[in-house]
Amino acid sequence: MTIEGAALLEIRNLGVIFGEVRALDQVNLTVWAGQIVSVVGPNGAGKTTLMKAVAGLIRAVQGEVAFLGEPIQGLPPYEVVRRGLVYIPEGMRVFPLMSVLENLEVGAYTARDRKAEQLSFVFALFPVLAEKRSSPAGTLSGGQKRMLTIARGLMSGARLLLLDDPFLGLAPKDVSRLCRTLKDLRGHGITLFLAGQHVRRILRVAGRAYLIEEGRITLSGTGDQLLDHPHLQESLFGMMAKAGSLE
């Protein structure tokens, strides 16, 4: 059981290099149990690289990642999942020909002994998935597919969800619904680490937030503090307004 307020994830001096490009440079941040933490930044700033490095999908060349007080860098991704840290990539990546239930069962591969318990939890959280449990996942709407990807991640018994661009491609009503779901998850003891381009949405739900630019953390504070900060207003909103990705 994670104690609320304890350091759940600690990232210390993390560095990642692709060829001659330093994608992450001495990144330091802490995610505390019970928080919603957000990372924002322009395209190519290092948001997805950071999440994949934490999840063990990309090898870091320096630094340390600790989860529940124990180093996890170098562990295979399935072992990171087994410990309770789950990365959910952007988009609506479901197995379209498999049923909703079968998709969820795939998510329980590291926690088969808890499958029934987790299934009850995700069906209570997402009643529409319970209603459509026998339907092919490919027939779901975009918002429902996003629910399914999150629910599949929860099937492992996750304590910390890393959500990469969770609002990407969603209709406005689905974005609002997902914001409520994220707060519900926090109420159930799930800690959330979000990254993405929908800056205002991501910062508004965040208790703690970071701005990353060219692989470095350049600002930190509450979500509201970052939203109001002149540097973010100038360097990020100015570049992204034309792309229509502020909300």
N, C-alpha and C positions, 0 to 999 in steps of 0.2 A: 504494500500500500504506500503510495507516495504521499508525503506530508505536504500540505499546501504551504507554500512559501519557501520550500527547500529548493536548492539549485538542482534543476533537473538535467539541463544541458549546459555544458561549459565548453566554449570554443576559445582556444588560446593560440595566438600568433599563427593562425592557419594560413598556409600558402599553397597555391596550386599553379602549376606552369603547364601551358600547352605549347610545345615547341620553344620558341623564343618569347612567347607572350606570357606575362605573369597575370593570370586571371584573378587570383586572390593574393593579397599582400598583407600579411600580418593582421588578419581579421580576429578581433576579440569581441565576444558577446556572451551573455548569459541568459538563459531562459529559465525562469522560476516556475515551479509547479503552480498550476492554476491560472497562469497568465495567457493572454493572447498577445503574441509578439509579431510585429510586422517588419519586413525589410522591403524598401522601395528603392528605385533607382532607374536610370535610363536603360534602354536596350543595350545588352552587352556589358553591363556594369559588373556582373558576377553573381546575380541573385540565384539563378538556377545552379550554377557551379557550386555555390556555397551549400545549397541544399543537397545536391548529389554527393558532395564530399562528406557531409555529415552522415548521410545514409550509407556510405561505403561504396557508392557507385562510381566515384572518381577518386583516384589516389592523390592524397596531399603530399607535397614534398617537404613540408615543415609544419610544426605546430602539433597541437593535441586536441582531440575531441573526447570529452568525457560525458557519459550518460549515467545518471544515478551514482556519480562519484567514481566510475570505473572507465578507463580508456577503452574506446571502441574503434579507433582508427586501425585499419588493417584487418578487421573482422570481415568475413564474407557478408554480403547484404542480408542473406536469410537469417544470419545470427543476430544482426542488428535488429531485424524485425522481431525475432524471438524475444529480445530483451525489452521490447515495447516501443520502439521508435520506427515509425512507418512514413515513408515518402510517397506522396500522391502526386503524380506528374500533372502537367496542364492538360486541358482537353477532356474529352469524354471517352476515354479508352476503355471500352468494355469488350467482352467476347460476344459479338453480335448474334451468333447462331446458338449460343448457350442460353438457357433460361436465366431469369434474374436469380433464382435460388442457386443454380449451378455457379453463377458468377460469384455469389457470396461464399459458397463453399470453397472456392479456390482461395479466397482470402483467409480461410481458417487453416491453411496447410501447416502452419507452425504451432497451432493451438487446437488440434482436433478434439482434445478432451474438454474444451470449453465451447465447442461449436454451438450446442443447443442454447447455452446461456447467452452467447453473443448474438445469435440469431434473434432471440427474443428482444434483446436490447435494440438492435438496428431496426427491427420491424416496428417497435414502439416509437422510435425516433423518426422513421420514415414510413408511415402507414401505407403510402402509395406503393411502396415496394412489396409490402405484404400482399396487397391486392393483386399485384402483377407478378407474383413469385413464379408462376408457370409460363409467363410470356417470354418470348425471345428478347434478349436485352437490346437487340438492334431495333426493336419497334418502339422503344421508349423515346420520349421527347428529350431535348437537350438538357433541360433542368433535371429530369428524372435520371438521365445517364450520369450527371454530375453527382446526384444523390447516391447512385449505385457505386461510383468509384470511391466515394467517402465511406460508404457503408462497408464495402469490401475491405478497405483499410482497417476499419474498426473490428472486423471479424477476427483479427489476430490478437485482440485484447490490448490494443495500442494504448499507451499512456501519453505519447506525444505524437501528434500528426504534423508532418511537414507538407503544407499545401502550396503547390507551385501554381501561381496565377489561377486561383480557384474561380474567379468570376469570368474567365475568358470564354467568349462565345455565348454567354447567357443573356436571355431577354431581361429587361428591367425588373419584371415581377419575380423572375427566378433569382435575380441578384438579391432583392430584398428578402426573399424567403431564405436564401442561403445565409445571409447575415444573421437572421434569427436562429437558424440552425447552429451556427458557430457559437452563439451565446448559450444555446441549450447544451451543446457539447461541453463547454466550459463548466456549466452548472452540474454536469455529470462527472466532473473530475478529469476531463480530457484537456491537456495543455495543447495549445495551438501555436504553430510557427508558420506565418504566411509570407508569401512573396508575390509580387506581381506588378502589373502596369496600371491597374485601376487604383490610382494613388489615394484619392479621397476615401473611397470605400474601405480600402485596406487599413488606412490610418485611423479612420473613425471607429473601427472595432478594436483597435490596439490599445492595450495598457502600456506597452513599451514598444518603441519603434526605432528603426535605424535607417539612415540613408547610406547607400553604397554607391561609390563612383570610382570607375576604373580599378575595381578590385579592392578598394579601401573603404572602411567605414569613416564617413566624414561628419555625420551628425548623429546624435542619439538623444532620446527624451521620451516623453509621452507622445501618443499619436497626435494629440491636439497641439503640442509644442512644435512638432515637426511641420504640421500643416501651416502654422502661423510663422514659421521661421523664414526670414528674408532670403537666406541662401537657397532653401528648397524652392521658394516661390520663383526665384530668378533662374536657377540652374536646371530645375526639373520641369516645373509647370510650363515655362516658356518653350522648352523643347518638345513637350508632349501634347500641347494644346492642339496642334495641327493634326495629330493622330487621333484625336477624339477619345483618348483613353484615360481621362482624368477621373471619371466617375466609377 
